[in-house]
Amino acid sequence: MSDSATEVDARGLTDRWIVACGVAEAIGMTAAATAAKSTQLLSDRIGVNLGMAIALAVVGGIVEGAALGTAQAIVLVRLFRRLNVRRWVWVTTVIAGVGWAGASLPSAMSSDSESSAPPIALIVLGALALGAVMGILLGSAQAWVLDPVVDRARRWIVASAAGWAPAMAVIFVGAGLPEADWSFAAVAAAGALTGAVAGCVLGACTWYFVPALGHAPNRNTPSVGRRLRRRVGHSG
């Protein structure tokens, strides 16, 4: 067994990655949805409070980022034993968490009665663009963490952008479904379902690029792609 990657069942690891991303985003979206609903309830009672809205959005975003970073690291460390788990969780928490908090803050502070929702096509296009940008930023930070353990870490930037663009579209469409009169529990449930679907999309898209990352630099070990294909062949 090499120092750069463990011998794993490729199919099982793929499923774990997708499920991990789905669970993490379900947790994160539940937190973000409940934060937005809490802001709405507080606004109805005491008026819009900018500081409170920012605080709740940041808390929801940090929960989302921490859940995603932790879930991804648990799976990736099985493939890359030398992965710096703490660093991966930290950069994911900061960038994904703060980025999502910033994206969700305007909707958390808006009033549904004051303006009509934009066309769904415009929402999807905007979400795709926002997801791609966020994916590039997050992928760049995560590629920095991957760099010591793979020889083509920059490809993870492409993977992250490719995964976050459709995932963000799912998130924005799902986030627009709850009405102002929905109960707290209904909003939380919608957030959890939206997050689970978005996370699975993110996981499926990003894992596609993992074999292209290669192996640890300066080590005579088979590439990740060859290892995964070999394990699939043995298990088939």
C-alpha positions in Angstrom: 0.0 0.0 0.0 1.5 3.3 -1.0 1.9 6.4 1.2 -0.1 8.5 -1.2 -3.3 6.5 -1.6 -5.0 3.6 0.0 -6.2 0.6 -1.8 -10.0 1.1 -1.9 -13.0 -0.2 -3.7 -13.5 2.5 -6.3 -17.3 1.9 -6.7 -17.8 2.0 -2.9 -15.7 5.2 -2.6 -17.6 6.9 -5.3 -20.9 6.1 -3.6 -19.5 7.4 -0.3 -18.3 10.6 -1.8 -21.7 11.3 -3.4 -23.6 10.4 -0.2 -21.2 12.5 1.9 -21.7 15.6 -0.3 -25.4 15.0 -0.2 -25.6 14.7 3.6 -23.3 17.6 4.1 -25.3 19.9 1.9 -28.6 18.7 3.4 -27.2 19.8 6.8 -25.9 23.0 5.4 -29.1 23.9 3.5 -31.2 23.1 6.6 -29.1 25.5 8.6 -29.2 28.2 5.9 -33.0 27.8 5.4 -33.7 28.0 9.1 -31.5 31.0 9.4 -33.4 32.7 6.6 -36.7 31.8 8.2 -35.5 33.0 11.6 -34.6 36.3 10.0 -38.0 36.6 8.5 -39.8 35.8 11.8 -37.6 38.3 13.7 -38.2 40.9 11.0 -42.0 40.5 11.4 -41.7 41.1 15.1 -39.0 43.7 15.6 -38.3 45.0 12.0 -35.3 44.3 9.8 -32.1 44.2 11.8 -29.0 44.3 9.6 -26.7 43.0 12.2 -29.0 40.1 13.1 -29.5 39.2 9.5 -25.8 39.1 8.8 -25.1 37.0 11.9 -27.7 34.4 11.1 -26.6 34.2 7.5 -23.0 33.8 8.5 -23.9 31.1 11.1 -25.9 29.2 8.4 -23.0 29.5 5.9 -20.3 28.4 8.4 -22.4 25.3 9.3 -22.7 24.5 5.6 -19.0 24.9 4.9 -17.9 22.9 8.0 -20.3 20.1 7.2 -19.1 19.9 3.6 -15.4 20.1 4.4 -15.6 17.5 7.1 -17.7 15.0 5.0 -15.4 15.4 1.9 -12.2 15.0 4.0 -13.5 11.8 5.6 -13.8 10.2 2.2 -10.7 11.8 0.5 -8.3 10.7 3.3 -9.1 7.1 2.4 -7.7 7.8 -1.0 -4.9 10.2 -0.1 -3.5 9.2 3.3 -1.2 12.3 3.4 -4.1 14.7 2.9 -4.1 17.5 5.5 -7.6 17.0 6.8 -7.6 20.0 9.1 -6.5 22.3 6.4 -9.1 20.9 4.0 -11.9 21.4 6.5 -10.6 24.9 7.4 -10.4 26.3 3.8 -13.8 24.7 2.9 -15.5 26.2 5.9 -14.1 29.7 5.3 -14.7 29.9 1.6 -17.8 27.8 1.1 -19.3 29.0 4.4 -18.7 32.8 3.9 -19.5 32.6 0.2 -22.8 30.9 0.8 -23.6 33.3 3.7 -23.0 36.3 1.3 -25.1 34.7 -1.4 -28.0 34.0 1.0 -28.0 37.3 2.9 -29.9 39.4 0.3 -32.8 36.8 0.2 -32.8 36.6 4.0 -33.3 40.4 4.2 -35.8 40.8 1.4 -39.5 40.9 1.7 -41.5 38.7 -0.6 -44.4 41.1 -0.6 -42.3 44.0 -1.9 -41.2 42.5 -5.2 -42.0 39.7 -7.5 -39.6 36.9 -8.1 -37.5 37.1 -11.3 -38.1 34.6 -14.1 -36.9 31.1 -13.3 -34.5 31.1 -16.3 -32.8 34.2 -15.0 -32.5 32.6 -11.5 -30.9 29.5 -13.1 -28.5 31.5 -15.2 -27.4 33.6 -12.3 -27.0 30.6 -10.1 -24.9 28.8 -12.7 -22.6 31.8 -12.9 -22.4 32.3 -9.2 -21.7 28.6 -8.7 -18.9 28.6 -11.2 -17.3 31.6 -9.5 -17.6 30.0 -6.1 -16.4 26.7 -7.5 -13.3 28.4 -8.9 -12.5 30.1 -5.6 -13.2 27.0 -3.4 -11.4 24.7 -5.9 -8.3 26.9 -5.9 -8.1 26.8 -2.1 -8.8 23.0 -2.0 -6.2 22.5 -4.8 -3.7 24.2 -2.6 -4.4 21.5 0.1 -4.3 18.7 -2.5 -1.0 19.9 -4.1 1.4 17.9 -1.8 -0.5 14.7 -2.4 -1.3 14.8 -6.2 0.7 15.9 -9.2 -2.2 17.7 -11.1 -4.0 19.5 -8.3 -5.0 22.4 -10.5 -7.5 20.1 -12.2 -9.5 20.2 -9.0 -10.4 23.8 -9.8 -12.1 22.7 -13.0 -13.8 19.9 -11.0 -15.1 22.3 -8.4 -16.4 24.8 -10.9 -18.1 22.0 -12.9 -19.7 20.7 -9.7 -20.8 23.9 -8.1 -22.4 25.5 -11.1 -25.3 22.9 -11.4 -25.4 22.4 -7.6 -25.9 26.1 -7.1 -28.7 26.1 -9.7 -30.5 23.4 -7.7 -30.0 25.3 -4.5 -31.4 28.6 -5.9 -34.4 26.9 -7.5 -35.1 25.0 -4.2 -34.6 28.1 -2.1 -37.3 29.9 -4.1 -40.0 27.3 -3.4 -41.0 28.1 0.2 -43.6 30.8 0.6 -43.6 33.4 3.4 -46.4 31.6 5.2 -44.6 28.2 5.3 -44.0 26.9 8.7 -40.5 26.7 10.2 -40.6 22.9 9.9 -41.7 23.0 6.2 -38.9 25.4 5.4 -36.3 23.2 7.1 -37.6 20.1 5.3 -37.4 21.9 1.9 -33.9 23.1 2.7 -32.8 19.6 3.6 -34.3 18.0 0.4 -32.8 20.8 -1.7 -29.4 20.4 -0.1 -29.4 16.6 -0.5 -30.2 16.9 -4.2 -27.6 19.6 -4.8 -25.0 17.8 -2.8 -25.4 14.6 -4.8 -25.1 16.6 -8.0 -21.9 18.2 -6.6 -20.5 14.9 -5.6 -21.2 13.2 -8.9 -19.7 16.0 -11.0 -16.6 16.5 -8.9 -15.8 12.8 -8.4 -15.6 12.4 -12.2 -12.4 14.4 -12.1 -10.6 12.5 -9.3 -8.8 10.0 -11.5 -7.3 12.9 -13.4 -5.5 14.2 -10.3 -2.7 11.7 -10.5 -0.5 10.5 -7.7 1.8 12.1 -5.1 4.7 14.0 -6.7 8.1 12.3 -6.8 6.7 8.9 -5.8 6.9 5.8 -8.0 3.3 4.8 -7.4 0.5 4.2 -9.9 -1.8 7.1 -10.6 -5.1 7.5 -8.9 -6.8 6.8 -12.2 -5.0 3.5 -12.7 -5.7 2.4 -9.1 -9.4 3.2 -9.4 -9.8 1.4 -12.8 -7.8 -1.5 -11.5 -10.1 -1.9 -8.5 -13.2 -1.6 -10.6 -11.8 -4.4 -12.9 -11.1 -6.6 -9.9 -14.6 -6.1 -8.4 -16.4 -6.4 -11.7 
